[in-house]
Amino acid sequence: MTDPPRADARPPAIETVRLTKRYGKRPIVRDLTFQVRAGEVYALVGPNGAGKTTVIRLVSGLAFPSSGTVRMLGEDPHERPSVRRRLGAVVEAPAAFYPYLTGRRNLRLHGRLAGGVADRRIDEVLERMELTPAADRPVGVYSLGMRQRLGVASALLTRPEVLVLDEPASGMDPLSLHLVHRVLREAASEGTAVLLSTHHLDEVVAYCHHVGLMEEGALIDQVDLSERRARHRAHVSDAPSAVALLRAQPWVREAHARGAEVIVALTADDQVARLAPLLVGAGIDVFDLGRDVFDLRAHYREQVEAERVRRTMADVPAYGRPGRGARS
């Protein structure tokens, strides 16, 4: 009897392979390859002009790639536009609404265009985005943050399998920002694949599964935040000995030194209780033990600076690079 297929054997909800977009001769997106699976939140981060919005448009089927491929739920959204019925999206936020209609009537219109959405569902998304008190006011009097939340509400209307959002929390106050990120996390827990672009690096560390760092249209690094959050940090008296000891344990996936600290990835989170007794039993003092907080902002800055140096050096003739003297 064969085992049933595992959930992760399904094709990615979003997949791009060497995705490229040019306007004229100018490349806006270059050779982008990444995946987002059902139940995951993937964040694209980068400065203005990095190409994030263009990627969102390409994935949503609103722009055609110059080369490379994009798949949504295993289908090309251009060849099979019907797959976009399973997509909820806000592209180039804030989302467009009729300012003279109320929030509720705007959502009814969006629901009708999507093929029919019950009033009960409209009430649900308004409540979820904490917009019920303002639901019957004209959108023209909404703040930017309220319009952003209404945009997320409209994207959630049809319970999409894929949710694609361009800067969904732009212009929001901290409470609204936290709300949107909580809603996205909840959507992923319900099985939705979420792709967003954002500038909020500190927030995405808390709930995203993966983050892609973009610079001038290229994906310069991808970080598995789920794996990073599973790491622990121990300040010890002898880091090299601690690393050697930990690497010999079958319940330790990875261990390395960072100054006087040891960074440890475990096979299971409940194994953390074994760390201190093991080290102390081997004569290694443990001064502090806790979660290793990943500094995405610092990592992003390092990766961008390294990419800019690499690109600059690639433009310098070999005889002009440091460490290379002129030929005699």
Residue pairs with C-beta under 8 A, 6 or more apart in sequence:
7 38
8 37
10 37
10 38
11 71
11 73
11 74
12 35
12 36
12 37
12 71
12 193
13 36
13 37
13 38
13 40
13 72
13 73
13 161
13 162
13 193
14 34
14 35
14 36
14 42
14 59
14 70
14 71
14 72
14 162
14 164
14 193
14 195
15 34
15 35
15 36
15 69
15 70
15 71
16 32
16 33
16 34
16 35
16 55
16 58
16 59
16 68
16 69
16 70
16 71
17 33
17 68
17 69
18 31
18 32
18 33
18 67
18 68
18 69
19 29
19 31
19 32
19 33
19 55
19 58
19 65
19 67
19 68
19 69
19 70
20 27
20 29
20 30
20 31
20 32
20 65
20 66
20 67
20 68
21 27
21 28
21 29
21 51
21 54
21 58
21 63
21 65
21 66
21 217
22 28
22 66
27 217
28 51
28 54
28 217
29 51
29 54
29 55
29 58
29 217
30 51
30 216
30 217
30 218
31 68
31 218
31 219
32 55
32 68
32 217
32 218
32 219
33 219
34 42
34 210
34 212
34 219
34 222
36 42
36 162
36 193
36 194
36 195
36 210
37 193
38 161
38 191
38 192
38 193
39 188
39 189
39 191
39 192
39 193
40 188
40 193
40 194
40 209
40 210
41 184
41 185
41 188
41 194
41 196
41 204
41 207
41 208
41 209
41 210
42 193
42 194
42 195
42 196
42 208
42 209
42 210
42 211
42 212
43 196
43 197
43 198
43 204
43 208
43 210
43 211
43 212
44 52
44 55
44 56
44 195
44 196
44 197
44 198
44 211
44 212
44 214
45 52
45 197
45 198
45 199
45 201
45 204
45 211
45 212
45 213
45 214
45 300
46 52
46 213
46 214
46 215
47 215
47 304
49 216
50 214
50 215
50 216
50 217
51 214
51 216
51 217
51 218
52 166
52 197
52 214
53 91
53 92
53 166
53 167
53 197
54 63
54 217
55 197
55 214
56 89
56 91
56 164
56 165
56 166
56 195
56 197
57 63
57 91
57 92
58 64
58 65
58 70
59 70
59 72
59 77
59 164
59 195
60 77
60 84
60 87
60 89
60 91
60 164
61 72
61 77
61 78
61 81
61 84
61 87
62 91
64 78
69 76
70 76
70 77
72 83
72 84
72 86
72 87
72 162
73 83
73 86
73 161
73 162
75 83
77 83
77 84
77 87
85 114
85 115
85 158
86 160
86 161
86 162
87 160
87 161
87 162
87 163
87 164
88 154
88 155
88 156
88 157
88 158
88 160
88 162
88 163
88 164
89 155
89 163
89 164
89 165
90 151
90 152
90 154
90 155
90 164
90 165
90 166
90 168
91 164
91 166
92 166
93 148
93 151
93 165
93 166
93 167
93 168
93 170
94 144
94 147
94 148
94 151
94 170
94 171
95 147
95 148
95 150
95 151
95 154
95 155
97 103
97 106
97 139
97 147
97 150
97 151
98 105
98 106
98 109
98 139
99 138
99 139
99 140
100 138
100 139
100 140
101 109
101 138
101 139
102 135
102 136
102 137
102 138
102 139
103 126
103 131
103 134
103 135
103 136
103 137
103 139
103 142
103 146
103 150
103 153
104 122
104 126
104 135
104 136
106 139
106 150
106 154
107 117
107 122
107 125
107 126
107 150
107 153
107 154
107 157
108 117
108 119
108 122
110 117
110 154
110 157
111 117
111 121
111 122
111 157
111 158
114 157
114 158
115 158
117 157
117 158
121 157
121 159
122 157
123 132
125 153
125 154
125 156
125 157
126 132
126 135
126 153
128 153
128 156
128 183
129 149
129 150
129 152
129 153
129 179
129 180
129 183
130 149
130 179
131 146
131 149
131 150
131 153
134 142
134 146
139 147
139 150
142 150
144 170
144 171
144 172
145 171
145 172
145 173
145 176
146 176
148 168
148 169
148 170
148 171
148 172
148 176
148 180
149 172
149 176
149 179
149 180
151 165
151 168
152 165
152 168
152 180
152 183
155 163
155 165
156 163
156 183
156 187
160 192
161 191
161 192
161 193
162 192
162 193
162 195
163 184
163 187
163 192
163 193
163 194
163 195
164 194
164 195
164 196
165 184
165 194
165 195
165 196
165 197
166 196
166 197
167 196
167 197
167 198
167 199
168 180
168 184
168 196
168 198
169 176
169 177
169 180
169 181
169 198
169 200
169 203
170 199
172 180
177 200
177 203
178 203
181 200
181 203
181 204
181 206
181 207
182 207
184 194
184 196
184 207
185 207
187 194
188 194
188 209
198 204
201 296
201 297
201 300
202 296
202 297
204 211
204 225
204 296
205 211
205 225
205 228
205 229
205 294
205 296
208 225
209 224
209 225
209 226
210 222
210 223
210 224
210 225
210 226
211 222
211 223
211 225
211 296
212 219
212 221
212 222
213 219
213 220
213 221
213 222
213 223
213 300
213 303
213 304
214 220
215 303
215 304
215 307
215 308
216 311
218 307
220 303
220 304
220 307
221 299
221 303
223 294
223 296
223 299
225 294
225 296
227 265
228 292
228 294
229 291
229 294
230 265
230 266
230 269
231 263
231 264
231 265
231 291
231 292
231 294
232 263
232 264
232 265
232 266
232 272
232 275
232 289
232 290
232 291
232 292
233 258
233 261
233 262
233 263
233 264
233 288
233 289
233 290
233 291
233 292
233 293
234 242
234 261
234 262
234 264
234 275
234 276
234 279
234 286
234 288
234 289
235 260
235 261
235 286
235 287
235 288
235 289
236 242
236 260
236 261
236 262
236 279
236 284
236 285
236 286
236 287
237 284
237 285
237 287
238 284
238 285
239 257
239 258
239 259
239 260
239 261
239 262
240 257
241 282
241 284
242 255
242 257
242 262
242 279
242 284
243 255
243 256
243 257
243 262
245 278
245 279
245 282
245 284
246 252
246 255
246 262
246 264
246 275
246 278
246 279
247 255
249 274
249 278
250 267
251 266
251 267
251 268
251 271
251 274
252 264
252 265
252 266
252 267
252 271
253 265
253 266
253 267
254 263
254 264
254 265
255 262
255 263
255 264
255 265
256 262
256 263
257 263
263 292
264 275
266 272
272 289
275 286
275 289
276 286
276 289
279 285
279 286
280 286
313 321
318 324
319 326
319 327
